[in-house]
Amino acid sequence: MNATADRDPAETVHVVVAEVVHGPHAAPIFGEGLFCSVGCAGVGVYQLTHSISVSKQGAAFVLRRHGRPVGCVVTSSGQMWLVQALASHELPALG
């Protein structure tokens, strides 16, 4: 049985996270707050994308992929950041 099939959708929270996908490594950046759905988390994706763009002097855009908002920031230092909303069960295990 699939673990995600057993989940109650009402218990799923979404977190906004930004990760470097190209260029010099950096620790992930988490957005503020928890969201009840991908739709609600879209605001957090826009905010974190803009924040990284300003703080790291980069160019940014946000688009939708498979119905989810996805942000991208390319910085003057050569980093490419991917910003997305992930459900709690999609987050990698920490440890």
C-alpha positions in Angstrom: 0.0 0.0 0.0 1.2 3.5 -0.9 2.0 5.7 2.1 0.7 8.8 0.4 -2.6 7.0 -0.4 -3.2 6.7 3.4 -2.8 10.4 4.0 -5.8 12.6 5.0 -5.7 15.6 2.6 -6.8 17.8 5.5 -3.5 17.0 7.3 -1.3 17.9 4.4 0.6 21.2 4.9 2.7 22.9 2.3 6.0 24.6 2.7 7.8 27.0 0.4 11.5 26.1 -0.2 14.2 27.5 -2.4 17.2 25.4 -3.5 20.2 26.1 -5.6 20.0 23.9 -8.7 23.0 25.3 -10.6 26.1 27.2 -9.4 27.9 27.6 -6.1 26.1 25.5 -3.4 24.1 27.3 -0.7 21.8 26.0 2.1 18.1 25.8 1.2 15.9 28.8 2.2 12.5 28.2 3.6 9.6 30.6 3.2 7.6 32.0 6.1 4.7 30.0 7.4 2.8 26.8 6.5 0.1 26.7 3.9 -3.1 24.6 3.6 -2.8 24.0 -0.1 -0.6 24.6 -3.2 -2.9 27.4 -4.2 -2.4 29.2 -0.9 1.4 28.5 -1.0 1.6 30.3 -4.3 1.7 33.6 -2.5 4.7 32.3 -0.5 6.5 31.2 -3.8 6.1 34.7 -5.2 7.3 36.3 -2.0 10.4 34.1 -1.6 11.3 34.4 -5.3 11.1 38.2 -5.0 13.1 38.2 -1.8 15.9 36.1 -3.2 16.0 38.2 -6.3 16.4 41.4 -4.3 18.9 40.1 -1.7 21.1 38.3 -4.2 20.8 40.8 -7.1 19.1 38.5 -9.5 16.6 38.2 -12.2 13.4 36.3 -11.4 10.3 34.9 -12.8 7.4 32.7 -11.6 5.4 30.3 -13.8 3.0 27.4 -13.3 4.1 23.8 -13.9 1.6 21.0 -13.5 -0.7 23.4 -11.7 1.9 24.5 -9.2 3.7 27.9 -8.9 7.4 27.6 -9.5 9.9 30.4 -9.1 13.4 30.8 -10.6 16.1 33.3 -9.7 19.4 33.7 -11.6 21.8 35.7 -9.5 24.8 37.8 -10.4 27.0 35.3 -8.7 25.9 32.5 -11.1 23.5 30.7 -8.9 20.1 29.4 -10.2 17.5 29.0 -7.4 14.4 26.9 -7.8 11.5 28.1 -5.5 8.5 25.7 -5.1 5.8 24.7 -2.7 6.1 21.2 -1.4 3.6 19.1 0.6 5.0 17.9 3.9 5.3 14.3 2.6 7.4 15.6 -0.4 10.1 17.1 1.9 13.3 15.1 2.2 13.9 13.5 5.5 16.3 15.5 7.7 18.7 13.6 9.7 
